[in-house]
Amino acid sequence: MKVEISPFGNIEDTVINEYTLTNANDMQVKILNYGGIITAITLTDKQGKRKNCIQGFDTLQGYIEDPSYQGAIVGRYANRIGHGTFTLDGQVYHLDKNGGQHNLHGGIPGFHKKVWDGKCGSDDDSAYLVLTLHSPDGEGGFPGNVAVEACYRLDNNNVLSLEITATTDRATPLSFTQHAYFTLSNAPTVGTTRVQINADGVTDADASLLPTGDIKKVEGTVFDFRKLTKIEEKISQCQLIPLFNMVGGYDHNFVLNNAQDSHPQALVKADDTGISMALYTSLPGLQFYTGSLKSSEQLGALCLEPQHFPDAPNKPQFPNCITTPEQPFHMTIHYHFSVE
């Protein structure tokens, strides 16, 4: 196991580093201390070719200008908070409206545009990078001074883990995610990629993709990925419903079942490369994103974003997303890569 550090660019007088974690199988993960961005996840496919399994940019400027959160840690609150406002302990808070009429992914600037402090190391079993960040009270309209620690760890079983903890001095909603755009296949679109999501329900949403508060059963719908299925087969076999047609693809929060050792909460497989990725998380929701599947500009990647439910601060029936001084925030994501 080893970690290498190299400069990736500068923001004013601050050097942005790229940390390369390498395991005994020559799997490599590259991460920036800018946005906690994963710039590459590379391993050898079934044909013996090196394959980078995520989309990214070659330069720091690409990430600075990127509006799509590629590869980044998202916070303070992943996804949408309706109309940029919520009430907590009797006080109304007004947030940035950077997603149409809603607050999106923590507002302006979110954690994906922050320079984090980084410390790295390795041992016999893993290589790791610990990133830390302070978010002051009132940033983006959110209450509380928040201290965040994000630890990326790569082990010799080809498992990349992300563990995030956070403390606050005031009650505040927190929801972090990892926003990698996965490209396990070499195909130009994600249609032939097979996906499984261990979820019986999906949160219903209005035309602005804000949850209504209702949960829709996935059974018999285009959202039923409880069995491993090619994306193009799913949308051709099922009647397309308004919740799907709003996007023309997937940009929806799945209500996850609990993870089990032999049954991950999501599974992605690409037949052409033989690469599979199993995802486990402690969070209750998973945003499955493909963008439009009808557009000629389909991005050729998909996102699986573990998260608290969108707009949970305004939906008391959703799982609790409030972090307090007495109850710190904690989440885990494990990505297990394999080649068949």
C-alpha positions as CSV (number, residue, x, y, z in Angstrom):
1,M,0.0,0.0,0.0
2,K,1.2,3.5,-0.8
3,V,0.2,7.1,-1.1
4,E,1.8,9.6,-3.4
5,I,1.2,13.4,-3.5
6,S,1.6,15.6,-6.5
7,P,0.6,19.2,-7.2
8,F,-2.5,19.5,-9.4
9,G,-2.7,23.3,-9.7
10,N,-3.1,26.4,-7.7
11,I,-6.0,28.5,-6.4
12,E,-4.4,31.9,-5.8
13,D,-1.5,31.1,-3.5
14,T,-2.8,27.7,-2.3
15,V,-1.4,24.6,-3.9
16,I,-4.0,21.9,-4.7
17,N,-2.7,18.4,-4.2
18,E,-3.7,15.2,-5.9
19,Y,-3.3,12.2,-3.6
20,T,-2.9,8.8,-5.3
21,L,-3.8,5.7,-3.2
22,T,-2.5,2.4,-4.6
23,N,-3.2,-1.1,-3.3
24,A,-1.4,-4.4,-3.8
25,N,-3.6,-5.2,-6.9
26,D,-2.5,-2.0,-8.6
27,M,-5.9,-0.4,-8.2
28,Q,-5.5,3.4,-7.9
29,V,-7.7,6.1,-6.5
30,K,-6.8,9.8,-7.1
31,I,-8.3,12.5,-4.9
32,L,-7.9,16.2,-4.6
33,N,-8.0,18.3,-1.5
34,Y,-10.2,20.7,-3.6
35,G,-13.8,19.6,-3.0
36,G,-12.6,16.1,-1.8
37,I,-12.9,15.3,-5.5
38,I,-12.1,11.8,-6.8
39,T,-10.4,12.4,-10.1
40,A,-9.8,8.7,-11.0
41,I,-10.6,5.1,-9.9
42,T,-8.4,2.9,-12.1
43,L,-8.1,-0.9,-12.3
44,T,-7.4,-3.6,-14.9
45,D,-10.4,-4.9,-16.8
46,K,-11.1,-8.4,-18.0
47,Q,-9.2,-7.8,-21.2
48,G,-6.1,-6.6,-19.3
49,K,-6.6,-3.0,-20.1
50,R,-6.4,-0.2,-17.6
51,K,-9.8,1.4,-17.1
52,N,-10.7,4.7,-15.3
53,C,-14.2,4.1,-13.8
54,I,-15.2,7.7,-13.4
55,Q,-15.5,10.8,-15.5
56,G,-13.4,13.8,-14.7
57,F,-11.2,16.6,-16.0
58,D,-7.5,16.8,-16.8
59,T,-7.0,20.2,-15.1
60,L,-7.9,22.0,-11.9
61,Q,-9.6,24.7,-13.9
62,G,-12.0,22.1,-15.3
63,Y,-13.2,21.3,-11.8
64,I,-13.3,24.9,-10.8
65,E,-15.6,25.7,-13.7
66,D,-17.6,22.5,-13.5
67,P,-21.3,23.0,-12.5
68,S,-22.1,19.3,-12.2
69,Y,-20.3,18.4,-8.9
70,Q,-18.1,15.8,-10.7
71,G,-16.4,13.5,-8.2
72,A,-16.9,15.8,-5.3
73,I,-18.0,15.6,-1.6
74,V,-21.3,17.4,-1.5
75,G,-22.5,19.4,1.6
76,R,-23.8,20.9,3.8
77,Y,-26.9,19.3,2.4
78,A,-27.0,17.0,-0.6
79,N,-29.9,17.4,-3.0
80,R,-32.7,19.9,-2.6
81,I,-34.2,21.8,0.3
82,G,-37.5,23.2,-0.8
83,H,-37.8,26.9,-1.7
84,G,-34.5,27.5,0.1
85,T,-36.0,27.6,3.6
86,F,-36.7,25.4,6.6
87,T,-37.8,25.9,10.2
88,L,-35.9,24.4,13.1
89,D,-36.6,24.9,16.8
90,G,-39.1,27.6,15.9
91,Q,-36.6,29.6,13.8
92,V,-36.9,30.1,10.1
93,Y,-33.7,29.8,8.0
94,H,-33.3,31.2,4.5
95,L,-30.7,29.5,2.3
96,D,-29.2,30.1,-1.1
97,K,-31.5,29.4,-4.0
98,N,-29.1,27.9,-6.5
99,G,-31.2,25.1,-7.9
100,G,-34.1,27.0,-9.5
101,Q,-36.4,27.9,-6.6
102,H,-34.7,25.5,-4.3
103,N,-31.4,25.1,-2.3
104,L,-29.3,22.5,-4.1
105,H,-26.3,20.6,-2.7
106,G,-25.5,23.1,0.0
107,G,-25.8,26.3,-1.9
108,I,-23.1,28.8,-3.0
109,P,-20.3,27.8,-2.5
110,G,-20.9,24.3,-1.4
111,F,-18.2,22.0,0.0
112,H,-17.4,20.8,-3.5
113,K,-15.7,24.2,-4.1
114,K,-13.8,24.3,-0.8
115,V,-10.1,23.7,-0.2
116,W,-9.9,21.0,2.5
117,D,-6.9,20.2,4.7
118,G,-5.4,16.8,3.9
119,K,-3.3,14.2,5.7
120,C,-2.5,10.8,4.3
121,G,-0.8,7.6,5.3
122,S,-0.7,3.9,4.7
123,D,-0.3,0.6,6.6
124,D,-0.2,-3.1,5.6
125,D,-3.9,-3.3,4.8
126,S,-4.9,0.1,3.4
127,A,-3.9,3.6,2.2
128,Y,-5.9,6.5,3.3
129,L,-6.5,10.3,3.0
130,V,-8.1,12.3,5.8
131,L,-9.7,15.6,4.8
132,T,-11.0,18.2,7.2
133,L,-13.0,21.4,6.8
134,H,-14.7,24.0,9.0
135,S,-18.0,25.6,7.9
136,P,-18.8,28.7,9.9
137,D,-22.2,29.5,11.5
138,G,-24.5,31.1,8.9
139,E,-22.6,29.8,5.8
140,G,-25.1,29.5,3.0
141,G,-27.8,30.4,5.6
142,F,-27.3,27.2,7.6
143,P,-27.0,27.4,11.5
144,G,-24.1,26.1,13.5
145,N,-20.3,26.0,13.3
146,V,-19.7,22.6,11.7
147,A,-16.4,20.6,11.7
148,V,-16.2,17.9,9.1
149,E,-13.8,15.0,8.7
150,A,-13.9,12.8,5.6
151,C,-11.7,9.7,5.4
152,Y,-11.1,7.9,2.1
153,R,-9.5,4.5,2.5
154,L,-8.5,1.9,-0.1
155,D,-7.8,-1.7,1.0
156,N,-6.3,-4.8,-0.7
157,N,-9.8,-6.2,-1.4
158,N,-10.4,-3.4,-3.9
159,V,-12.8,-1.6,-1.5
160,L,-12.8,2.2,-1.5
161,S,-14.5,3.5,1.6
162,L,-15.6,7.0,2.5
163,E,-16.4,7.8,6.2
164,I,-17.6,11.2,7.1
165,T,-18.1,12.5,10.6
166,A,-19.2,16.0,11.6
167,T,-19.8,17.9,14.8
168,T,-21.8,21.1,15.4
169,D,-22.4,23.6,18.1
170,R,-26.1,24.2,17.1
171,A,-28.8,21.9,15.7
172,T,-28.5,21.9,11.9
173,P,-29.5,19.6,9.0
174,L,-26.6,17.7,7.5
175,S,-26.4,15.4,4.5
176,F,-23.2,14.6,2.6
177,T,-22.8,12.5,-0.5
178,Q,-20.1,11.5,-2.9
179,H,-20.9,12.7,-6.4
180,A,-18.7,10.5,-8.7
181,Y,-19.9,9.9,-12.3
182,F,-19.3,6.2,-12.8
183,T,-18.2,4.9,-16.2
184,L,-17.6,1.1,-15.7
185,S,-18.4,0.5,-19.4
186,N,-16.6,1.8,-22.5
187,A,-20.0,2.4,-24.2
188,P,-20.9,6.0,-25.1
189,T,-24.1,5.7,-23.1
190,V,-25.2,3.9,-19.9
191,G,-27.9,1.9,-21.6
192,T,-26.1,-1.4,-21.6
193,T,-24.8,-1.0,-18.0
194,R,-26.6,-3.3,-15.6
195,V,-27.9,-1.9,-12.3
196,Q,-29.5,-3.3,-9.2
197,I,-30.9,-1.1,-6.4
198,N,-32.0,-2.7,-3.1
199,A,-35.1,-0.4,-2.7
200,D,-38.8,-1.1,-2.6
201,G,-39.8,2.6,-2.9
202,V,-38.8,5.9,-4.5
203,T,-39.7,9.4,-3.2
204,D,-42.4,11.0,-5.3
205,A,-41.6,14.5,-6.7
206,D,-43.2,17.5,-8.3
207,A,-42.2,19.1,-11.6
208,S,-39.2,20.8,-9.9
209,L,-38.0,17.4,-8.6
210,L,-38.8,18.4,-5.0
211,P,-40.3,15.5,-3.0
212,T,-44.0,15.7,-2.3
213,G,-43.6,13.6,0.9
214,D,-45.1,10.5,-0.6
215,I,-43.3,7.2,-1.3
216,K,-44.1,5.3,-4.5
217,K,-43.7,1.6,-4.7
218,V,-41.2,0.6,-7.4
219,E,-42.8,-2.8,-8.2
220,G,-43.9,-3.0,-11.8
221,T,-42.5,0.4,-12.7
222,V,-39.5,1.8,-14.5
223,F,-37.9,2.3,-11.1
224,D,-37.9,-1.4,-10.2
225,F,-34.2,-2.3,-10.1
226,R,-34.5,-4.9,-7.4
227,K,-33.0,-7.4,-9.9
228,L,-29.9,-6.7,-11.9
229,T,-31.2,-5.2,-15.2
230,K,-29.8,-3.3,-18.2
231,I,-30.9,0.3,-18.0
232,E,-32.1,0.2,-21.6
233,E,-34.1,-2.9,-21.1
234,K,-35.8,-1.4,-18.0
235,I,-37.0,1.7,-19.8
236,S,-38.1,-0.3,-22.9
237,Q,-40.1,-2.9,-20.9
238,C,-42.0,-0.7,-18.5
239,Q,-44.6,2.0,-19.1
240,L,-42.9,5.4,-18.7
241,I,-44.7,7.4,-16.0
242,P,-44.7,11.2,-15.3
243,L,-42.2,10.9,-12.5
244,F,-39.7,9.4,-15.0
245,N,-40.7,11.6,-17.9
246,M,-39.9,14.8,-16.0
247,V,-36.2,13.9,-16.5
248,G,-36.4,11.5,-19.5
249,G,-34.1,9.4,-17.4
250,Y,-33.2,9.0,-13.7
251,D,-32.7,11.7,-11.2
252,H,-34.6,10.2,-8.3
253,N,-34.2,9.3,-4.6
254,F,-34.6,5.6,-3.9
255,V,-35.6,4.5,-0.4
256,L,-33.0,1.9,0.5
257,N,-33.4,-1.3,2.3
258,N,-30.8,-2.2,5.0
259,A,-27.6,-3.5,3.6
260,Q,-26.7,-7.2,4.1
261,D,-23.3,-8.8,3.6
262,S,-24.2,-10.7,0.5
263,H,-26.7,-8.1,-0.8
264,P,-25.4,-4.6,-1.4
265,Q,-27.7,-1.7,-1.6
266,A,-26.6,-1.1,-5.2
267,L,-24.7,-3.0,-7.8
268,V,-23.4,-1.9,-11.2
269,K,-22.0,-4.2,-13.8
270,A,-20.5,-3.6,-17.2
271,D,-20.3,-6.7,-19.4
272,D,-17.8,-5.3,-21.9
273,T,-15.1,-4.5,-19.3
274,G,-16.2,-7.1,-16.7
275,I,-16.0,-4.5,-14.0
276,S,-18.6,-4.6,-11.1
277,M,-19.1,-2.2,-8.3
278,A,-21.1,-3.1,-5.2
279,L,-22.2,-0.2,-3.0
280,Y,-23.0,-0.3,0.8
281,T,-24.0,2.7,2.8
282,S,-25.4,3.7,6.2
283,L,-27.5,6.4,4.7
284,P,-31.3,5.9,4.1
285,G,-31.5,7.2,0.5
286,L,-29.7,6.8,-2.8
287,Q,-30.0,9.3,-5.7
288,F,-29.8,7.4,-9.0
289,Y,-28.8,9.8,-11.8
290,T,-28.4,9.3,-15.5
291,G,-29.6,12.6,-16.9
292,S,-31.7,12.3,-20.0
293,L,-31.6,8.9,-21.7
294,K,-33.2,10.4,-24.8
295,S,-30.7,13.1,-25.5
296,S,-27.9,12.7,-28.1
297,E,-25.7,14.4,-25.4
298,Q,-26.3,11.6,-22.9
299,L,-23.4,11.9,-20.6
300,G,-22.3,8.2,-20.7
301,A,-22.1,8.0,-16.9
302,L,-24.3,7.4,-13.9
303,C,-24.3,8.6,-10.3
304,L,-25.2,6.7,-7.2
305,E,-25.4,9.3,-4.4
306,P,-26.1,8.0,-0.9
307,Q,-27.9,10.7,1.1
308,H,-30.5,11.7,3.5
309,F,-33.8,12.2,1.7
310,P,-34.2,15.5,-0.3
311,D,-36.1,18.2,1.6
312,A,-36.0,16.1,4.8
313,P,-35.8,19.3,6.9
314,N,-39.3,20.1,5.7
315,K,-40.7,16.6,5.7
316,P,-41.0,15.3,9.3
317,Q,-42.2,11.9,7.9
318,F,-38.7,11.4,6.3
319,P,-35.7,9.9,8.3
320,N,-34.2,12.5,10.7
321,C,-31.4,14.6,9.2
322,I,-30.8,16.9,12.1
323,T,-27.3,16.8,13.7
324,T,-27.0,18.3,17.2
325,P,-24.1,18.9,19.6
326,E,-25.2,15.8,21.5
327,Q,-25.6,13.6,18.3
328,P,-22.7,14.1,15.8
329,F,-23.2,13.1,12.2
330,H,-21.7,9.9,10.9
331,M,-22.0,8.1,7.5
332,T,-20.2,5.4,5.5
333,I,-20.0,4.4,1.9
334,H,-18.2,1.4,0.7
335,Y,-17.5,0.8,-3.0
336,H,-16.3,-2.8,-3.7
337,F,-14.8,-3.2,-7.2
338,S,-14.3,-6.6,-8.9
339,V,-13.6,-7.9,-12.3
340,E,-15.2,-11.0,-13.8
